[in-house]
Amino acid sequence: MMTAAVAIEITSGAERDLAGIWQRRLTQRGPDGDDGADALLDDLVASIESLVNNPEKGPVPPELEALGITDFRQLSRFPFRIIYG
């Protein structure tokens, strides 16, 4: 069953995290190439945008589920996790 499309809001904290991830990768590998900063940011943003049509895509994080918190889900993009709710 398909879930209705939802609006995605990236918080200012998440934007800062994405900027920091991009900056770190830029320092490590530069902006270009398959493993460059731009490609990594594009992949993370595409993962976030994929939630528009499938917001229940990822599982509940196990550490939250163990506490009885099931309002959040996660997508894994090794070595990163995108937590959303």
PyMOL commands that set and color helices and strands:
alter all, ss='L'
color gray80, all
select helices_A, chain A and resi 12-29+37-52+62-65
alter helices_A, ss='H'
color red, helices_A
select strands_A, chain A and resi 73-77+80-84
alter strands_A, ss='S'
color yellow, strands_A
deselect
rebuild
show_as cartoon
